[in-house]
Amino acid sequence: MSEVYAFIEAEKTTHGVALLCRLLKVARSSFYAWLAGEQARADRRAADDALAHEITVLHIASRCTYGVPRIHAELRRLDRRVNRKRVERIMRERGIAGVTRRKRRSLTRPAKRAGARRGPERPRLHGRRPGPETGR
């Protein structure tokens, strides 16, 4: 939808805003609301760039190993209160990623021969009733 509003912004010098909004089937009030929010979007973009710089510095200081949870913890330790999801989004957009540990492998392995390590043979109790032996 931003592309439509950007198109209206670019073409409003040659055609009227009301005509463009009617042709593109958008409300005029929506266009003006988008136009009023441009400064807020620019401020948020600048704040994201500043936060991305801080995240990059922390990431490089950790020898490029810290991921989102540790970067977020470091920012909180430095009294920079930022939402974890915002840190995650900025890191994802800028291609900053931590190192993932290898998956742990089991140290025990199954025996090569099937049935090679079975316990002692157990008596089969199928068909017998539980209770004392009658000695028949």
C-alpha positions in Angstrom: 0.0 0.0 0.0 3.0 2.3 0.6 3.8 2.1 -3.1 0.3 3.5 -4.0 0.7 6.4 -1.5 4.2 7.1 -2.8 2.8 7.1 -6.4 0.1 9.6 -5.3 2.8 11.8 -3.6 4.8 11.8 -6.8 1.9 12.5 -9.2 0.0 15.1 -7.1 1.8 17.9 -8.9 0.2 16.9 -12.2 -3.2 15.6 -11.0 -5.4 16.3 -8.0 -5.1 14.1 -4.9 -8.8 13.5 -4.9 -8.7 12.2 -8.5 -5.7 10.0 -7.9 -7.2 8.5 -4.8 -10.5 7.8 -6.6 -8.7 6.1 -9.5 -6.5 4.0 -7.2 -9.5 3.2 -4.9 -7.9 4.5 -1.7 -9.4 6.9 0.8 -8.0 10.4 0.7 -7.8 10.4 4.5 -5.6 7.3 4.4 -3.2 9.1 2.0 -3.0 12.1 4.3 -2.5 9.9 7.4 0.4 8.1 5.5 1.8 11.5 4.6 1.7 12.7 8.3 3.4 9.6 9.5 6.4 10.1 7.2 8.4 12.0 9.8 7.7 9.3 12.4 8.9 6.6 10.0 12.1 8.6 9.3 12.8 9.0 13.0 12.2 5.2 13.6 14.6 4.4 10.7 17.3 6.6 12.3 16.8 5.0 15.7 17.0 1.6 14.1 20.3 2.5 12.4 21.7 3.8 15.7 20.6 0.6 17.5 22.1 -1.5 14.6 25.4 0.2 15.1 25.3 -0.7 18.9 24.4 -4.3 18.1 27.2 -4.5 15.5 29.7 -3.3 18.1 28.5 -5.8 20.7 28.5 -8.6 18.1 32.1 -7.9 17.0 33.2 -7.6 20.6 31.8 -11.1 21.2 33.9 -12.3 18.3 30.7 -12.7 16.3 29.3 -15.4 18.6 26.5 -13.7 20.4 23.0 -14.2 19.1 19.7 -12.3 19.9 19.3 -13.4 23.5 22.9 -12.5 24.6 22.9 -9.2 22.6 19.6 -8.3 24.2 21.0 -9.1 27.6 24.1 -7.0 26.9 21.9 -4.0 25.8 19.9 -4.3 29.0 23.1 -4.5 31.1 24.1 -1.2 29.4 20.8 0.3 30.5 19.5 0.3 26.9 15.9 -1.0 27.2 14.9 -2.4 23.8 12.4 -5.1 22.9 13.9 -8.5 22.1 11.8 -8.7 19.0 13.1 -5.4 17.7 16.7 -6.6 18.3 15.8 -9.8 16.4 14.3 -7.9 13.5 17.3 -5.5 13.2 19.8 -8.4 13.4 17.9 -10.4 10.7 17.6 -7.4 8.4 21.3 -6.6 8.7 22.4 -10.3 8.4 23.9 -10.4 11.9 23.8 -13.9 13.4 25.3 -15.7 16.3 27.2 -19.0 16.2 25.0 -22.1 16.8 26.5 -24.8 18.9 26.8 -28.2 17.3 24.2 -30.8 18.1 25.2 -33.0 21.0 25.8 -36.6 20.1 25.2 -39.6 22.2 28.3 -41.3 23.6 26.7 -44.7 23.9 26.2 -46.7 20.7 24.1 -49.7 19.9 25.8 -53.1 19.7 26.9 -54.2 16.2 25.2 -57.6 16.5 21.5 -57.7 17.2 20.8 -59.1 20.6 24.4 -59.3 21.6 24.0 -57.3 24.8 20.7 -58.7 26.2 20.2 -59.4 29.9 19.7 -62.8 31.4 16.9 -64.9 30.1 13.6 -64.2 31.9 11.0 -66.9 32.5 8.0 -66.7 30.3 4.9 -66.1 32.5 2.2 -66.2 29.8 -0.7 -68.3 30.7 0.2 -68.6 34.4 -1.8 -67.0 37.2 0.0 -64.8 39.7 0.2 -66.1 43.2 2.0 -68.8 45.2 3.3 -71.9 43.4 1.0 -74.9 43.9 3.7 -77.4 43.0 1.6 -79.6 40.7 
